[in-house]
Amino acid sequence: MRICFIQYQGHMYSGGQGVYLHYVSRELARMGHEVHVIAGVPYPRVAPDVHLHKLKTFSFWSYLDNYNEYAYRTHPLLFFHPVNLFEFATTRYTLTSLLNMFSLRAYHKLNELERDGGPFDLIHDNQTLGYGIWLMKERGRPVVANIHHPLQIDRTNELLQARTLGKLVSRLLWFPWVMQRWVAKRVDKIITGSASSAASVARAFGLPPEHIRVIYDGVDPDVFRPLPDVEREAHRILFVGHTEDKNKGFRYLLEALSLLRGKTPFHLRVVHRPGSREAPRLIQELGLQGRATFLEQLTTEELVHQYNRAQLLVSPSLYEGFGLPAAEAMACGTPVVATQAGALREIVEDGVSGLLVPAAQVEPLAEAIRELLEDPERCREMGEAGARRVRERFNWHRTAEETLALYEEVLGLRRPADVASPLREAEPTPLS
C-alpha cells in the first residue's frame, strides 16, 4: 500500500502528534508498505524506510523555529510574494491560517508527488484538517484523519485561565472555530487515541459514532523500559510537557508543591520546550526557587533516563487525548499521580499503577504527591504494575496493525466488523 501522512509540524518536541507520526509511520514501513510524509517546520524525525518531504512554509512560527533557513538560505524577495506575505502576517495571530495555509501547500506537494510516482492509495492527515485536506478528498483520494483531541478543549481552558483582556482576545482569535469541524465531517474516517477523546471529538465536531474509530496510541517497549543500572532518586518528581499549554495544568502542580513546603522534601524536574517565560515566573511567584530544574529538548535516551531516576511522574492535565508521558513513565516502571482528565483514567489504574485525583484541584493533588513520596515501597509496586500494563495494552505495533485494518476498511478491502470497535462500543471508562 502507498500511504502519505500529512503533518503541519512534525518534530517530536512539537507534541504527541510528532511522536505518533514517527512510530506509526515506522511500523507501517516495517510491514512492507511505502510510506511518505509531507511535513512542515519543525521537521520530523522519521525511520530510514519512510520518505520525508520537507514542505517550506512562510508562517511566522516556521521563521522562529528554523531561523537560519529563512535568514541565510531563502531569497529575500520570496518574503514579499503575496501568498507568503499573507501567511507570515496572519499566522502570528491565528492557528486557522497556519493549518489552512499548510494544508493548501501540502495539497500542491501531493499532486507533485503523484505526478512523479503515481497515486497514493490513502492519505492520513495528522490533525491538520485544513481545507487542503478536503481538496485531497475531493480529488477522489481516500482520507483518514487523526484528532488527538479537539482544539475546542484547548480554547476553553485557555479562556478560563486568561488573566488579562488582551490574553482573552488573543485566545479567541487563535483557535479555529469552523474549519476543522467542517473538514472532519468530510473525510472518510476519524482516528482518535482513546475512548474519552472519541466522546469529546463526537461532541465537539458533531460527528456520528460510526465516523470515529478508537485506536489507542502506544509506547515503544524497547526504548521506554526500566533501566536496572539506574537508581531512583528519593523525592524526585518529574513533569513532562509544554508548561505554557494550559491543558497540561502546570500551574496546578506548582501550587500543589507550594503546599508541601515544610511538610515533605521534594525536587521537581521539568522536561519542556525551550523558550518558556511563564514557568520561571511561576516558580518565583510561588516561592519554589531552588526546588525546580528545567530540562529542554532531551534526546529519547536522556528522557528514558529521567523517567527511571524519578520517584514519580505527575500529570496534572485538565484534558488528555491519550497521556503519552504517563504511559512512557509507566513503561519505565515509574508510578504516576494524574488527574481524572480525559484518557488518563484509561491509562492509569487508580491505586494500582498510580493515583488519580480530580482535575484543577490543588489540595487533592498535593496530598497524592505527598502520599507517594513518603512511601517508596508502594512506588516500587505501582511502578512494576504500570510497566506490565503498558507492555500488555499500549504498543505502537498494535496501533499500526489496527490503523492498517482501518485503511483496508476505508478502501473496501475489509468489513467494519473485522476491525476495532467504533465509539458506541468504546465507553470512556478505565480498561480492566
Secondary structure, 3 states (H helix, E strand, C coil): CEEEEEECCCCHHHCHHHHHHHHHHHHHHHCCCEEEEEECCCCCCCCCCCEEEECCCCCHHHHHHCHHHHHHCCCHHHHHCHHHHHHHHHHCCCHHHHHHHHHHHHHHHHHHHHHHHCCCCEEEEECCCCHHHHHHHHCCCCEEEECCCCHHHHHHHHHHCCCCHHHHHHHHHHCCCCHHHHHHCCCCEEEECCHHHHHHHHHHHCCCHHHEEECCCCECCCCCCCCCCCCCCCCEEEEECCCCCHHHCHHHHHHHHHHHCCCCCCEEEEEECCCCCHHHHHHHHCCCCCCEEEEECCCHHHHHHHHHHCCEEEECCCCCCCCHHHHHHHHCCCCEEEECCCCHHHHCCECCCEEEECCCCHHHHHHHHHHHHCCHHHHHHHHHHHHHHHHHHCEHHHHHHHHHHHHHHHCCCCCHHHCCCEHHHCCCCCCC
